């Protein structure tokens, strides 16, 4: 069996040339080839096109290349996690292209499989579809996306053997597996390198035929940035918890459920084994459990889409981001509970961008909104200034068309019944007069 060369970080990054398209694995800093990225930041290599879910954190990973001025363009799904990336894009210092997270993963998988492109319902009717070919397939509007390939891919795996076979740890598969297939030159940074035969065939996630070079590098907590430990800053209140409790009532036993950030995250705290809910996270895990209580962080546990360490319940499974979004688009996720900025009378959702605010990332929102069988939106009924958020027509950039099934606010519960926005329930302490006064959309009433 062939032997893949093991080289130093310095020799590895010398293989990246000015103007290259660089694919970088990782979801946040989990599965992120941070040592390769930092070594590249020590070189004079410039005019790079960076492709990854996000550009690291400020001054960490790809964020260090950005700070150095080595990036000409960045293509990804969620730049908001790095304020420096948002500012560079909005100031015109770096070109950028936003893709929904699942579209990004699938485009890389297509590029690696020699497929020129594909049609997807994700982003249809939104700003991200502008300038792209669209086609109605079986009654569903779909958007054409070209496959993505790069000159070089930097990966992070947990173990490799000397033949270049790679094994990933927990949720570290994310974008790494697809990227291993989609570049002319693939360099994997790994925790340990073992002799051929020490990794069981069924534990090999990326065959060595894709890998050109190995670099051994040991992870530390510092390398993981904000993913290192469990966050204790979760915002909660009686009002928000009431909304979470109401959302929980909609989750049936055995349902596969994806919970977004914000109020939906609180639902996870309420789920018990008796609920028998299977939580899905788009970065590659089914069977998400509660946050660890033993002080362990991302070196010890998988992370969820909020980049927070979680536990794995019995029967859990791990997979890569492309497979995760295939579950979503393929209608294998029963319910998605997401936050919202606006919902209108036609069940359109806006929840990813506010003009003029430093937000630059759609993440998995568009995929989930259009792909889950049922979409529940949890949000405050109005903005802080009293502006209604349930409106006749969305004014903010759209996430998905005609996608919302239910809205749960601090004042009321609405359902779309036969396509009509319908008030079905008042929340504790709310009155019908409150709801009428603070809702600009027209709605039917079917209160019990």
Secondary structure, DSSP 8 states (H G I E B T S, - for coil): ----EE--HHHHHTT--TT-EEEE--BTTBT--HHHHHHHHTS---SEEEESSS--BTTBTHHHHHHHT-EEEEEESB-TT-HHHHHHHHTTSSEEEE--HHHHHHHHHHHHTT--EEEESTTTTSGGGTTS-EEEETTEEEEEEE---EEEEEEEEEEEETT--EE--GGG-TTHHHHTTSEEEEEEEEEEEE-TTSS-GGG-SB-GGG--EEEE----GGGGGGGSS--------HHHHHHHHHHHTT--TT-EEEE-STHHHHHHHH--GGG--EEEETTTEEEE----SSS--TTTSEE-TTS-EE-EEEEEEE--HHHHHHHHHTT---EEEEE-SEEETT--EE-S--TTSS--B-TTHHHHHHHSSEEEEE--SB-TT--BSEESS--S--SBSS---EEE-SSEEEEEETTEEEEEEE-TT--HHHHHHT--S--EE---
